C-alpha cells in the first residue's frame, strides 16, 4: 500500500482533488493532501496546510492573503511547495504525487514536482498540457495529462479524465514497487550496484558512442545515453549534479555551438559545469561543433544569409560554424573544463568531428576545425591531458580511446 500526495489549490479545486483522492483510495492506497491555495477556505481538509507551505517559503500567509495579489501568492507557493514535497519524498513519506490545475495550479504543482528525483511518479493534470510544456517539465519526468475541459467541477468529461489520471498515478506507483523489488512476474531485479556513466550523442556521433558504450559496459558500468538536443544536455547535467554519476563520456558537445551562435538546441550557459564542479571524471570531445541547429529553412535568421547549410531533414536545418565562432566555442569549453576537480581528458579527432565534416563532405572546413582545436588546447589548464588522433570521430580507434581514457580516470579515483 502506497501513499500518494495530492497537491493543489484546495480552495478553488477542492472538489476535483477530492474526486481523485477517492479514486486512489479505491485502489487501496493512502492519500496525503497538500493545500497550496491561499485566498479562500479549503474545500478538502489538508494534511499539510497552506500555512506550512508559506512558512517553508519564508512568507507570512496572513500578509499574502491581506494583499490578495494572486501573482505574489502563486510565486510564494511555488517556492514553498518544492521544499515541502522534496522533504516528504526524501523522508519516504510519499510514493507519488498528482496535482490538478489551470495556469496557477500548474505553475505551483510542476514547480514542486521538479524538486523530486527522476523516477519518482509525478502526474500533472493541466489545462495547459496540449501546448509547449518545456517551462513546466524542465528536465524531470513529469507526466502532463491534458484536462480537456477546465478543471472546474465534475462532469461527464472531467469524470473520465480524472479517473484515468488517478489510475495513471496508481499504476506508476504500483509498477515502481515491482521494478524496485523484482516482485512482478518476469520483472528483472534492478542492477542498482552498477555505477553509472552518462554519455552525450547525436546521429552524427552514434557509432562513436555505441563503440565506447560496449567497452564501458563490459567493464561493469551502466551507460545512460542522452541526445544532445538542449534538454538532453540539461538532463544529463542534472543527473551529474544529483550525485548519481560515476563518470562522463561527453563526446557530443554540440549544444555549445547553438548556445554561442543562436541555434535552437542550446543547453544553456552552464553546460559542462556539473562534472567539473562535482569532481566527476570525464572524457570530452568536440563532437558536432561544426553545426548549429535550426528548424526548417524559413526559421534561419536573415543575418545568416549566405552561410553554408545542410538540410538534415525537413524539420532540421544545419549551419556550419565559422572559424571565428569555433574559436569562441573552443575558449568557452576550455574555461568550463578548467573548473574540473577530477581527472579529465580531451580527445580530438582531427579528420572529422561529425559525419558531414570529413573530407569531401558538406561541412568539411579545416580552417574552422583548426580554430576550434587551437582555442581549446591553448586555453586549457596545462595538467588537463589532450590526445589528438589522426582519425574521424566515428572511427573504432577513437571510440576505444575515449572508453579507455575514461576507465583510466575511474580506476585512478581514490
DODO-873759 format. One record per residue (C-alpha): x, y, z. Coordinates in steps of 0.1 Angstrom, whole numbers, plus 5000, padded with zeros to 4 digits. Layout:
<rs>
XYZ...
</rs>
This chain:
<rs>
500050005000501450344989500950695000500250934971500451314977497651524962498851874959496752164948494752474955492152324977490152644978489352664941489952294931488952114962486151914947488251794918491151684941488651514964487351314934490951204926491551114962488550884963489650704931493150654946491750524979489550274959492850134946493850064982496350344986496650625012496550995002498251295017496551625009498751935005497052265002498752534982495652764979495553094997492653314990489553105000488852845026489952495016487152265005489251955012490851915046494651915042497251705059499851975050498352325053498952635033500452795064503152535064503852585027504052965031506352925061508652705041508952985016509753235044506453415039503653515062500353375049498253635066500153915049499853735015496053695019495654065030497354184998495153954977497853954950497353634930500753654913502553704946500753414961501553174933505153284935505253214972503652874969505852784940508852854963507552674994505852364978509152224963510752244997507952065015507351804988511051734984511351675022508351435022509851234994513351225010511751105042509950835023506550965035505150975000505550744969504050954942502351294936499451414915498151764910495351934890495252294879494952574854497752834850498452904886497952544898500152414870502952654879502852554916502352184910505152144885507552364905507052124934507451814911510751944896512251924931511751544931514251294917513851134882511850814886509650944913506050924900504651264891501351344872500151694865496551724851496552064834494652294811498052374796499252024787498452054750500952334744504652394750505252244784509052284785508852554812506752324834508551994828512152124828514551824829512251604850509951314841506651494848503751344831501551624818497951494815495551724793492451814813490451854780487852074798488752324825489452194860486052334872483852074887482951704880481151644847480951374821484351474806486251564837485051244854486651034827489851234826490351254864489550884869492250784843494751034858494250874892494750534876497850664860499550774892498450454910499850244881503150434882503450374919502550014918504849924889507550114906507349884936507649584913510649724895512449814927511849474943511749254912508449124926506449124894506248814873509048834848510349164862514149164863515749284895517349624892521149634886521549914912525049804921526449914887528050264887526550494861528350664832526450934812527250994775526151254750525251154715523951294682523151104650526451224637528351064667526350744672529050504661531550654684529250644715527950294707531550164704532750324736529550214754530249854747533649874762532450054793529549814798531949524796534049684823530949674846529350024841525850114832525850374804523050624800522950804767521451144762520651304729522451644727519251844719519452104746517051934770519251624767522351804778520451974807519051644819522451484818523951774838521151744864521951384870525651464875524651744899522451504918525551284925524250984906527050964881530550804883531950914850531151134820531651044783530851384768531851334732529051544717529451894730527452044700525052224723527752484728527552574691523852654695524452854727527153064712525753124677522053114684520652784674517552614689519352324707521252524734521652364768522352694784525552864797526252614825526752314802529852124811530052264846528351984866531151724862533851984867532352124899531351784914534751624907533451354884535951214859535251294823536351254787535451534764535451554726534451834702531651624686529351814661530752154670530752204632526952254632524252494645520652374645517652544632514152414623513052454586515052684563512452964570513552974606517153074599517653434608518353664579521653764593522953424584522153454547524853314525526253074551526952704545523852504552522952134552519352014552519451724577515651664573512651874565512451994602516152044608518552284590522252274600524552574596528352534595530252714622532852964611536552984623535653284645532753104661534752794665537552984683534953134707533452794714536852644720537752914745534452864764534852484766538352524779537152764806534552514817536952224818539452434838536952414867537552034869538451884902538751524889540651364860539651484826540951414791540151594759540351384727540451544693539651354661541551564636539951414604536351484613534251604642530951474627529851254598529551564575532751744584535251494569537051544535534551564506531651634529529351934530530852084563534552004556536352314568539852254580540352624590537352624612538352294628541852424634540552734650538452524674541252284683543752574688541452774710540552464731544152344736545852674742543252784769543152454788544952414821548352254815547551954837544551854815545551584791544851634753545051344729544951434692544251144669544551124631541050984626537451064624535151084655533250764645536350554638536750254660540050364673538650694686535750524704538150284720540550564731537650754747536550454766540050364778540750714788537650734810538350394825541750514834540450814853537850594871540550344881542650624895540050764918540750704955
</rs>
